[in-house]
Structure formats: structure tokens, C-alpha cells
């Protein structure tokens, strides 16, 4: 079935939603999992209607332009383009974010960093100044600010296009007065000290990037952590001793295979701190925790 076949089939038949969803299921079933749910999601996106509305109105007939848009999305999806980029949004920690190819798609594993940070902040009510290093879409900074109403977060990224997306996400969630964005390489340009520093830096070893199923679409600079995946993590660890306050917390997401090395680097950078390695739900090394 080529790019126009689906569109032609829909328009030649009765082009109502019931027929469209049936045709989508047939086409998507060839290459994707959960084709029925995916077809419903794409249709909902094009019509700008809730999925429940789409299901409740099988007799509704979209116009030809909407059918053409849907056909285009399906073909882009089957060509390997990630669904979040097609939808231009993705949910992270229960919050909807704008995402474009200028930023990494927020991952479920990063929610553990946010959850850990929020728990620490709730148990330390006097600690309300945070930094988000390598903010990307701003998902960590926004999630912290949404869940801790009196926190201030200074977020930085060295890529201006990513910062623009992060700022738009902050504005969407009415957080402009508590989130501050800076074009900076890691945390060195900031003055003063932070109570909490969060970092989800690129940590995939260069030679392993092609194993990431979305690598050809996501920005490589947001994935590539250098030869062993720890290039930027090493740099940040050197900068942080003068940027973290006494009795502060540092949380760094890491690549699952770099746990022991990352732990050793953290202990060397903070010999007097309490340093721990936390595993994710799949029992993989995922988070370095440094309590100063």
C-alpha cells in the first residue's frame, strides 16, 4: 500500500470514522503494535477531538483535507518517525509537553529522577533553589515546579533551539515566574549555590547510539555521551562541588551499564558526601544520588 492508497481507499468508500478506523487498523497492523489504539490516537490528533468522541461518532465524515493529513501521518510513522514528533507533544510525569526534533523525547525512566527529587524537596521544605542541567524540553524543571509550588528552578542548555522549546513549555504551564532559562554549557556559568541539582545529560556511548531506535530522528547531541558515555558527566562532577549548597542533593541519570564507574567518579568528586546508586523498576542502574 503506497502513500496514496489509504487516502484513496477511504475516499472511495464511505469516508466516515468507522470506516477510517477500520482501514487504519489494517494498514498499521502490518508494522506496529496496538494498531487499533494507534489509529485512534492519530485520528483524534487530526480532528482535535478526544478519543472518546471519535469512538462515539463512527458516522462522522472528516473532510478530504483531514483524510489527507491522516494519510500523511500514517506514512511518516511507518517510515520510522517517532510518534511524539508526529503529535508534537508527549506526556511525562502526567504533564503534556511540546516536543520537536530539536529536543529529546522525554523517557519514562527519567520520571524516577523527578520522583526522587520531589520526595527530597518535600522532606526538606527549606530547600527551594534548584538547577536543571541540560534541560532539553524542560520536562524535569516543569515537573518539579508543577509539583513543588514554591520552588525556583534555573535551567540551562547549550542549544538555543532546545531552550526555546523549554521556555514554551514553561509558559504553557504558567511557570514563567519560577523557571529561569540560560544558554550555558553545564553549570559553570551560574553564580551562587543550589540546594538541588538535577542532570539528565547525554550518556549513550558514541558507538552505541545507532542502537537507540529513534537515533536517526532525535538530536544526536542529546544522546552522545562520548566514548564511554561519561564525558559530560565527568565535566559536571568537576564543576558541582562549588555549586551545591551544604546539605544539598545532586541527582544524575546515567546509562544502565555505567553504574559502577559513575559511582566511583561521584565518590571521587565528593569524598565527604553520601553517594548512592539507585536502580530503576527494571533493576538497572539508573540514578546517582549525592547528598552533601
C-alpha positions in Angstrom: 0.0 0.0 0.0 1.7 3.2 -1.1 1.4 6.7 0.2 -1.9 7.5 -1.6 -3.6 4.1 -1.3 -5.0 4.6 2.1 -6.4 8.0 1.2 -7.9 6.7 -2.0 -9.5 3.7 -0.2 -11.0 5.9 2.4 -12.4 8.4 0.0 -13.7 5.8 -2.4 -15.6 4.0 0.4 -17.9 5.7 2.9 -15.3 8.0 4.5 -16.8 8.0 8.0 -14.8 7.5 11.2 -15.9 3.9 11.5 -14.5 3.1 8.0 -11.4 5.1 8.6 -10.5 3.4 11.8 -11.0 0.0 10.1 -8.7 0.9 7.2 -6.1 2.3 9.7 -6.2 -0.9 11.7 -5.5 -2.9 8.5 -2.6 -0.7 7.5 -1.0 -0.2 10.9 -1.3 -3.9 11.7 1.4 -4.6 9.2 4.2 -2.9 11.1 3.1 -1.6 14.5 1.9 -2.9 17.8 -1.5 -1.9 19.2 -2.7 -0.7 15.7 -6.2 0.0 16.9 -5.1 2.3 19.7 -2.6 4.0 17.4 -5.1 4.6 14.7 -7.5 6.1 17.2 -4.8 8.3 18.6 -3.8 9.7 15.2 -7.4 10.3 14.2 -8.1 12.1 17.5 -5.0 14.3 16.8 -6.0 15.2 13.3 -9.6 16.0 14.3 -8.6 17.7 17.6 -11.2 15.7 19.4 -10.9 13.3 22.4 -10.5 9.6 21.6 -13.8 9.0 23.3 -15.5 11.4 20.9 -14.1 9.7 17.9 -15.3 6.3 19.2 -18.8 7.7 19.9 -19.2 9.2 16.4 -18.5 6.4 13.9 -20.9 8.1 11.4 -18.9 11.4 11.3 -17.3 12.2 8.0 -14.0 14.2 8.1 -13.2 16.4 5.1 -10.8 15.5 2.4 -8.0 17.6 3.8 -8.2 15.9 7.2 -8.1 12.5 5.5 -5.0 13.6 3.5 -3.3 14.8 6.8 -4.1 11.5 8.4 -2.7 9.5 5.5 0.5 11.6 5.6 0.9 11.0 9.4 0.5 7.2 8.9 3.1 7.1 6.2 5.6 9.1 8.2 5.0 6.8 11.2 5.6 3.7 9.1 8.8 5.4 7.7 10.1 5.3 11.3 9.4 8.8 12.5 8.7 8.8 16.3 5.1 9.2 17.3 5.8 12.1 19.7 7.3 14.2 16.9 4.2 13.5 14.7 1.9 14.6 17.5 4.2 17.4 18.6 3.5 16.5 22.2 4.2 13.8 24.7 3.2 13.1 28.3 5.9 13.0 31.0 5.1 12.7 34.7 1.4 13.2 33.9 2.2 16.5 32.2 1.8 17.3 28.5 4.9 18.7 26.8 5.6 20.2 23.4 8.3 18.1 21.7 10.0 18.7 18.4 13.1 17.1 16.7 15.1 19.9 18.5 14.8 18.0 21.8 15.0 14.5 23.1 11.7 12.7 23.6 11.1 12.5 27.4 11.7 8.9 28.7 9.7 7.1 31.4 12.9 6.2 33.2 13.6 9.9 33.8 10.4 10.1 35.9 12.4 8.3 38.6 14.7 11.3 38.9 11.7 13.6 39.2 10.0 11.4 41.7 13.2 11.2 43.8 13.7 15.0 43.6 10.2 15.8 44.7 10.3 13.4 47.6 13.6 15.0 48.8 12.2 18.5 48.4 9.1 17.6 50.4 11.2 16.3 53.2 13.4 19.4 53.1 10.9 22.3 53.0 13.7 24.9 53.5 15.4 23.8 50.3 13.8 25.5 47.3 16.5 26.6 44.9 17.2 24.0 42.1 19.1 23.7 38.9 18.3 21.5 35.9 21.4 21.0 33.8 20.9 20.1 30.2 17.2 20.9 30.4 16.2 19.9 26.8 12.4 20.1 26.6 12.3 21.4 30.1 10.4 18.3 31.3 12.4 17.9 34.6 12.2 21.6 35.5 8.5 21.9 34.7 7.6 18.7 36.5 9.4 19.9 39.6 7.8 23.4 39.5 4.3 21.9 38.9 4.6 19.6 41.9 6.5 21.9 44.3 4.7 25.3 44.2 7.3 27.4 46.0 10.4 26.1 44.2 12.6 28.2 41.8 14.4 26.3 39.1 17.3 27.6 37.0 17.5 25.5 33.8 20.3 25.6 31.3 21.1 24.1 27.9 23.8 24.9 25.4 21.4 24.6 22.5 19.2 27.6 21.8 16.6 25.6 19.9 16.1 23.3 22.9 15.9 26.3 25.3 13.1 27.8 23.1 11.1 24.6 23.5 11.7 24.5 27.2 10.6 28.1 27.6 7.4 27.4 25.6 6.6 24.5 27.9 7.2 26.7 30.9 4.9 29.3 29.5 2.2 26.8 28.6 2.1 25.7 32.2 2.2 29.3 33.6 5.6 28.8 35.2 7.5 31.8 33.7 7.9 33.4 37.2 9.5 30.4 38.8 11.6 28.9 35.9 14.6 30.7 34.5 16.4 29.6 31.4 20.1 30.2 30.5 22.1 29.3 27.4 25.0 27.7 29.2 27.4 24.8 29.0 26.7 22.8 32.1 26.5 24.6 35.5 29.8 26.6 35.5 28.3 30.0 34.3 25.9 30.1 37.3 26.9 32.0 40.4 26.0 31.0 43.9 24.9 27.6 45.1 21.8 25.4 44.6 20.0 23.2 47.1 19.2 20.7 44.4 21.0 19.9 41.1 19.3 17.6 38.6 21.0 16.4 35.4 19.9 14.1 32.6 22.9 14.6 30.3 23.7 12.7 27.1 25.1 9.4 28.3 24.9 6.9 25.4 28.5 5.8 24.3 29.1 7.1 20.8 29.5 3.6 19.3 26.1 2.6 20.8 24.0 5.5 19.5 22.7 3.5 16.5 21.1 1.0 18.9 18.7 3.7 20.0 15.6 3.0 17.9 14.9 6.7 17.3 18.5 7.8 16.8 18.0 8.9 13.2 15.3 11.4 14.2 16.3 12.7 17.7 19.2 15.2 18.0 22.4 13.3 18.3 23.9 15.8 20.7 21.2 14.9 23.2 22.3 11.3 23.1 26.0 11.2 22.5 28.0 11.0 25.8 31.4 10.4 24.2 33.5 7.3 24.0 32.3 5.8 27.3 29.1 7.8 27.7 30.5 9.7 30.7 32.2 12.7 29.0 29.7 15.4 30.2 29.1 13.7 33.5 32.8 13.9 34.3 32.8 17.6 33.4 29.7 18.3 35.5 31.1 16.5 38.5 34.2 18.7 38.4 32.0 21.8 38.4 29.4 20.9 41.0 31.4 21.0 44.3 31.3 24.8 44.3 27.7 25.0 43.1 25.9 22.7 45.5 24.9 24.0 48.9 25.6 22.3 52.2 23.1 19.5 52.9 22.1 19.6 49.3 21.2 16.9 46.8 22.5 16.0 43.4 20.6 13.6 41.1 22.2 12.4 37.8 20.6 10.0 35.4 23.1 7.5 34.0 23.3 4.8 31.4 22.5 1.4 32.9 25.9 -0.1 32.1 27.9 2.8 33.7 26.7 2.3 37.3 30.0 1.3 38.9 32.1 3.8 37.0 29.7 6.6 37.6 29.5 5.8 41.3 33.3 5.8 41.6 33.5 9.2 39.8 30.9 10.7 42.1 32.7 9.5 45.2 36.0 10.9 43.9 34.4 14.3 43.3 32.5 14.3 46.6 34.7 12.2 49.0 32.8 13.5 52.1 29.3 13.2 50.8 26.9 10.3 51.0 26.8 8.8 47.5 24.4 6.1 46.3 23.4 4.3 43.2 19.6 3.8 42.7 18.1 1.2 40.4 15.1 1.7 38.2 12.0 -0.6 38.2 13.8 -3.0 35.8 16.6 -3.3 38.3 19.0 -1.4 36.1 21.5 1.2 37.5 19.8 4.5 36.7 20.4 7.3 39.2 23.4 8.7 41.1 22.4 10.4 44.3 24.9 12.7 46.1 23.8 14.1 49.5 26.3 16.7 50.5 
